[in-house]
Amino acid sequence: MRHEYFLEQVVNNARVNVSDGGGPFAALVVCAGKIIGSGVNRVTSMCDPSAHAEVMAIRDACNKLSSHQLTGCILYSSCEPCPMCLGAIYWSRLDKVYYAATHQQAAQAGFDDSHIYQQINVEPGNRVIPFQHMALSSAFKPFEAWNDAAGSRIDY
């Protein structure tokens, strides 16, 4: 596998994305040596805070494979993925991630996500954006429906 080749490609895609008015991030999903998904940062152009390059590449690859899982695939990113992208990477079941720039380098350019990492281990009600649990008697109903649909559902 030509890991450096794909990393150079995402770094170039990220640079081009900046000249196109986007953020300095790009990602590729590669399976068996072939690019099956690509994405660049579209946060501002789409007015969507979840439109990170990694998420866009994962969406593209999943769409092309008609699957919500990317087992057997590798993600190449121009920068170390943020906490949101980290979650998407695990949910999509990618095999491995290669990245070029570190999150410390991104922070030097003004893309500092350390405050998000710090909030993960804070009790929900004590976070900067407080999370309030409200106990509802119906809260488990969707999970009961999920369990009841065992024969007709697509498992994660």
N, C-alpha and C positions, 0 to 999 in steps of 0.2 A: 504494500500500500504506500502511496506517495503522500504521506501526511504533510510534509513541508509544502508540496504543490498546492494542496487544498487550503492550507493556512495562508499561503501567499495570495491565493485567489480571494479569500474572504477579506483579507486586509485591503486588497485593491478595491473590492466591491464596497467596502466601508468608506474608503477615501472618495470614490466616485459618488457615493450616496451623499456625502457632505457637499460636494459641488452641485448636487441636484436639490439641495435644500433640506436634506434629512440628517439624522444623527450619525455619528461615526462608528456605526456597528453593522456587521453583516454576519450571516451564518449559512452553512450548507449542511444538508443531510446526505450522506453517502452510503450506499449499500452495494456491496460486491464491486467496489471501485468506481461506481457510477453515481453521479449526482442525481438524486431523486427529489430533492427539495432545496429551495433557496429562499432567503429572506434578508431584507435590510430593515433598519429601524424606520418605522413609519408612525411613530408616536404623534408628532406634530401634524404631519400631512393628513392623517386619518382621524386626528383628535381622539386618539385611543391610547390610554396609558399602558395597555397590554400589548401593543403592537411592536414589541421588541423583536430584533432580528431573529433570535433563536425561536421565539414563539411563531413568527411568521414562517420560518423554514420548517418547523415541525408541522404546522398546519398544511403547508404546501405538500410535504412528503406524505402525510397521512391521507390527504385528499387524493393524491396520485395513486397511492396503494389501496385506497378504499378501506383503510384500517385505522383504528385508534392506537395501535401499538407499532413501534418501530424496532422491535427486537431484530438483531442482526445488523443494525445500522449504526453509523458513527456520526456525531455532530462535530463540525468544525466551526469555531467562532472566532471573530476578530478580537474578542475580549472575554475574559472570565465571566461566565454568566452570573446575573444577579439572583437574588433569592426567588423571585417569581419564575424566572427561566429555569432555575434549578428544580423547582417543583414540576414544571412542565416536562423537563428532561426525565425525571423519575417516573412521572405518570405515563409518558410515552414509551418507557422501557428501552431507551437507547442503550447500546452496549458500551459506548465510550465517548468521551468528549476531549477534543484537543482545542486549546485556545492560545491566542498569540499574546495579547496584552493582559496584564494582571489587573485586579480590581483596584490596586493601589495606583497604578498608572492612570486608570480611568478617573479616579478621585482627583489626581493632579490636574486633570482637564476639566474638572467641575462635575463629574458624574460619580458622586460619592453615595454609595448605598450602605455604608457601614451602620447608619442609624436604623436601617431595616433589620440587619442581622442582629443588632442589639435588642430590638423589640421582640424577637422570637421567644426568648427565654423569660420575658417579663410576664407576670400574671395578667391575663386579659383585661381585667378592670383597671390595671395600673399602667397600661400602655399610653403612649402619647395620644393616640386615638383610642379611647376606651372601648372595649368590647364588653357588652352587657348580655349575659345569658338570661333568658326568660324561659322558665320551665313551663311548657305547655303539655297538657295531657295527650295531645295529638302529635307531639314531636316525633315519635317513633313510627307513626303510621306509614310514611314513605318507605321506611326500611322493611316494615312488615310486607308492604306491597312488593318490594324487591324480592324478599325471601319467598313469597308466594308465587312469583313469576319464574322460579328456578328453571323450568323447562323451556321458557321462551325468551329469556333475556340474553344479552351479550355481556359476559362477565369482564371485569376489568382485570 
